[in-house]
Amino acid sequence: MEKLSESCTAFEKFKDALKQGGDKKTKEIQQYTKTYSAHDDLEVQLKSAISRLQLAEHYKKSQEITHKIKEDGFRETIAERDQTIEYLMNQLAQKGCKTCKSSEKSEKKLSFFAGSKSTEAQIQSAKTDNYIKSLESEVQNLKKSVKENEEYYENSVSNYAKQIHETVKYMHELRLDYEAKDHMLWKTLEEQKKKIEAMETEHQKALNVIGKQELQLEDLRKIRDAVEDADAEKLQNSQKDSEYLSFDVALLTRQLEEARQDNRTAQKEIIELSAKLLNKENDLETAQKKIDELSDKLLVKEADVDDFQQEIENLLEDIQEHKAQEEFLNESIQRMEAEHAEAMQELQVIIDKQDDDLEKYRMEEEKEANAVERYFAGLKIDEEGELEEEGERRESVDSDGWKKLDESDGSDVEEEVEAN
């Protein structure tokens, strides 16, 4: 019965946990449904991609401005070099004109001056050409870098557009998947609700059976209480008997101690009397010696017989008195030993009787305890058999057979009630 109650309690806890889990999951789904929006997610992804594209375009513009500034600087440098070359050429021309005396001779002098100064001009021209070539190569490299950057940014823009397209497509797939999962989850929740309702019906039927079994259990408890009261009364009576026996044993023990004390006192008296008797015997021996001496004296002095006759009679009376006291003491010792043996025998009989009573009471208690255990063991076996039948009946029902279970529960409960 306790196992059935525990199983019902566990079922209640499982049902509550399942309801709480279903309600919690439903609330989460509703909250997510309220807050989730595929369009908002797509807008966030699109804004992020547009911001990255704007950053890339801004970086491209900054690179173009930097390239333009450098190109303008190179052009200014080239223009300055051209002006310098032109200025040098003008200086050379002016120097050549000053040495000429006429216009016809100026060309010859200029050519001569150029020939004489060719080395310096060639060196300067070579340096200028080399510098111009280096500037042109740097300009070409910058143009090539600008072209590569433009290609890179165009590829980046196309990649961003492709990623945005894929993100939109992925979000659309996620939305479809979410709708499908949401539908499946609602379907699962509905199935769980149906199962919970079926389990509640089964649980209600089990509670009805449990109520009837609790009534039977209440009757059994009354029987058990009556048996326990009877056992308690018997135990109380046995405790009282044990107290009486303990009191009797204590009284007998005290009497035994008193008898032993009396015995010890008697033994002391016997020892004292024995010592006195020994003294008397010594006195008798002394008197006998005196008698012998007197007899000797009597033989020697017959005239003094009358004088010693009275003393002899007194000594004989003392001897008789001591013998009578010795006999009385011996009789007292024998009587006290007989009383002590009789008291010990009575005490042993009482102790044996008390042991027999205790053994009989213990055997009766064991018999009653065994009878109660057999009674409750039979009840437990019946309950386990009912639980096994209920478990087999539940196992025979498949996971989709709740309707069959509902149809068969009514007849099963009626049969179980009739059987009980």
Sequence and secondary structure as in RCSB ss.txt:
>XXXX:A:sequence
MEKLSESCTAFEKFKDALKQGGDKKTKEIQQYTKTYSAHDDLEVQLKSAISRLQLAEHYKKSQEITHKIKEDGFR
ETIAERDQTIEYLMNQLAQKGCKTCKSSEKSEKKLSFFAGSKSTEAQIQSAKTDNYIKSLESEVQNLKKSVKENE
EYYENSVSNYAKQIHETVKYMHELRLDYEAKDHMLWKTLEEQKKKIEAMETEHQKALNVIGKQELQLEDLRKIRD
AVEDADAEKLQNSQKDSEYLSFDVALLTRQLEEARQDNRTAQKEIIELSAKLLNKENDLETAQKKIDELSDKLLV
KEADVDDFQQEIENLLEDIQEHKAQEEFLNESIQRMEAEHAEAMQELQVIIDKQDDDLEKYRMEEEKEANAVERY
FAGLKIDEEGELEEEGERRESVDSDGWKKLDESDGSDVEEEVEAN
>XXXX:A:secstr
 HHHHHHHHHHHHHHHHHHHHHHHHHHHHHHHHHH  HHHHHHHHHHHHHHHHHHHHHHHHHHHHHHHHHHHHHH
HHHHHHHHHHHHHHHHHHHHHHHH SSHHHHHHHHHHHHHHTHHHHHHHHHHHHHHHHHHHHHHHHHHHHHHHHH
HHHHHHHHHHHHHHHHHHHHHHHHHHHHHHHHHHHHHHHHHHHHHHHHHHHHHHHHHHHHHHHHHHHHHHHHHHH
HHHHHHHHHHHHHHHHHHHHHHHHHHHHHHHHHHHHHHHHHHHHHHHHHHHHHHHHHHHHHHHHHHHHHHHHHHH
 GGGHHHHHHHHHHHHHHHHHHHHHHHHHHHHHHHHHHHHHHHHHHHHHHHHHHHHHHHHHHHHHHHHHHHHHHH
HHHHHHHHHHHHHHHHHHHHHS TT HHHHHHHHHHHHHHHHHH 
